[in-house]
Amino acid sequence: MEIRIVCRGDYKCRTLASWIREVLDILSSEFSEDVEIREEHSDELIEPEVYVESELVLVGLPGEEGYLIEVLKHAVESLRKTR
């Protein structure tokens, strides 16, 4: 599974990427699947975007890591239902 972060490379981008790296083990173990993180920089975006596979699942920096985990878990579960 691939999680892709597209952002400007600013504070929000670095924070979001750091949070995702911190929860990577949780997601990998919960879904029994390897998770790869890819970062792309775009000066055209104001808010960071997070994609699971090719699906946009989050725009902006959530207020806390817990919300981020829930968004990612929900996205993975939804993708698994469509496979």
C-alpha positions as CSV (number, residue, x, y, z in Angstrom):
1,M,0.0,0.0,0.0
2,E,1.3,3.5,-0.8
3,I,0.6,6.7,1.1
4,R,1.5,9.7,-0.9
5,I,1.9,13.2,0.6
6,V,1.9,16.1,-1.9
7,C,2.8,19.5,-0.4
8,R,4.9,22.6,-0.5
9,G,7.7,21.4,1.8
10,D,6.7,23.8,4.6
11,Y,6.0,23.2,8.3
12,K,2.6,21.6,7.6
13,C,4.2,19.2,5.1
14,R,7.1,18.2,7.4
15,T,4.7,17.7,10.3
16,L,2.3,15.6,8.3
17,A,5.0,13.5,6.9
18,S,6.5,13.0,10.4
19,W,3.1,11.9,11.8
20,I,2.6,9.5,9.0
21,R,6.0,7.9,9.6
22,E,5.2,7.6,13.3
23,V,2.0,5.7,12.6
24,L,3.4,3.6,9.8
25,D,4.0,0.5,12.1
26,I,0.4,0.7,13.4
27,L,-1.0,0.7,9.9
28,S,1.3,-2.1,8.7
29,S,0.5,-4.3,11.6
30,E,-3.3,-3.6,11.6
31,F,-3.7,-4.4,7.9
32,S,-0.9,-7.0,7.6
33,E,0.5,-5.1,4.6
34,D,3.6,-3.2,3.9
35,V,3.1,0.5,3.7
36,E,5.3,2.8,1.6
37,I,5.4,6.6,2.1
38,R,6.1,8.8,-0.9
39,E,6.5,12.6,-0.7
40,E,6.1,14.9,-3.6
41,H,6.6,18.6,-3.5
42,S,4.3,21.1,-5.3
43,D,4.6,24.9,-4.9
44,E,1.1,25.2,-6.4
45,L,-0.7,23.7,-3.3
46,I,-1.6,25.8,-0.3
47,E,-2.6,22.8,1.9
48,P,-1.0,19.4,1.9
49,E,-2.8,16.5,0.4
50,V,-2.7,12.8,1.4
51,Y,-3.5,10.0,-1.0
52,V,-3.9,6.3,-0.2
53,E,-3.0,4.5,-3.4
54,S,-4.6,7.0,-5.9
55,E,-7.5,8.2,-3.7
56,L,-7.3,11.7,-2.1
57,V,-8.2,11.1,1.6
58,L,-7.1,14.3,3.4
59,V,-6.5,17.9,2.6
60,G,-4.7,20.0,5.2
61,L,-3.0,19.2,8.5
62,P,-5.3,17.6,11.1
63,G,-5.4,19.0,14.6
64,E,-3.9,15.8,16.0
65,E,-2.3,12.5,15.1
66,G,-5.3,10.5,16.3
67,Y,-7.5,12.0,13.6
68,L,-4.9,11.3,11.0
69,I,-4.8,7.6,12.0
70,E,-8.6,7.3,11.8
71,V,-8.6,9.0,8.3
72,L,-5.9,6.6,7.0
73,K,-7.6,3.5,8.6
74,H,-10.9,4.4,7.1
75,A,-9.3,5.0,3.7
76,V,-7.6,1.6,3.7
77,E,-10.7,-0.2,4.8
78,S,-12.7,1.5,2.0
79,L,-10.1,0.6,-0.6
80,R,-10.1,-3.1,0.6
81,K,-13.8,-3.3,0.1
82,T,-13.5,-2.2,-3.5
83,R,-10.7,-4.7,-4.4
